Amino acid sequence: MAQQELKNTKLDVHLDAIEKHKALLEKLHLDSNTRLDEITNSIERITLTLDEYLKVLGIP
């Protein structure tokens, strides 16, 4: 996989994680019965995808 393709893929995965987290927060706003472990898992996913994306960019 070319470097640019890898960057694009990692960015897309990260942006997808952000969108899913946003939807989860909106759900929490409307229905306070949303489990907080779902929110925690979502934040962890964002952190991991951001870390992977930054590594591809060469930022440790």
Legacy VTK file of the C-alpha trace (Angstrom):
# vtk DataFile Version 3.0
C-alpha trace
ASCII
DATASET POLYDATA
POINTS 60 float
0.000 0.000 0.000
1.393 3.386 -0.969
2.151 5.885 1.786
-0.610 8.283 0.660
-3.152 5.458 0.549
-2.138 4.420 4.059
-2.542 8.004 5.295
-5.970 8.236 3.689
-7.056 4.908 5.133
-5.916 5.806 8.654
-7.593 9.207 8.392
-10.846 7.640 7.206
-10.812 5.163 10.102
-10.201 7.981 12.578
-12.940 10.175 11.123
-15.333 7.238 11.243
-14.529 6.754 14.936
-15.245 10.439 15.557
-18.592 10.241 13.749
-19.608 7.158 15.719
-18.643 8.895 18.964
-20.660 11.950 17.976
-23.705 9.773 17.327
-23.211 8.058 20.682
-23.046 11.418 22.474
-26.220 12.550 20.719
-27.894 9.329 21.839
-26.713 9.972 25.402
-28.115 13.494 25.222
-31.520 12.168 24.182
-31.519 9.039 26.324
-29.551 9.243 29.534
-29.786 5.464 29.881
-26.864 5.034 27.482
-24.197 3.035 29.263
-21.101 4.995 30.158
-18.835 2.078 29.240
-19.994 2.605 25.643
-18.776 6.196 25.865
-15.479 5.085 27.387
-14.932 2.477 24.665
-15.702 5.080 22.015
-13.167 7.517 23.445
-10.563 4.753 23.559
-11.265 3.971 19.896
-10.768 7.629 18.951
-7.489 7.677 20.877
-6.211 4.539 19.159
-7.172 5.664 15.672
-5.607 9.085 16.234
-2.402 7.445 17.464
-2.249 5.237 14.355
-2.882 8.196 12.058
-0.202 10.328 13.718
2.325 7.482 13.426
1.668 7.301 9.676
2.303 11.035 9.472
5.582 10.545 11.315
4.493 12.215 14.528
5.471 9.972 17.454
LINES 1 61
60 0 1 2 3 4 5 6 7 8 9 10 11 12 13 14 15 16 17 18 19 20 21 22 23 24 25 26 27 28 29 30 31 32 33 34 35 36 37 38 39 40 41 42 43 44 45 46 47 48 49 50 51 52 53 54 55 56 57 58 59
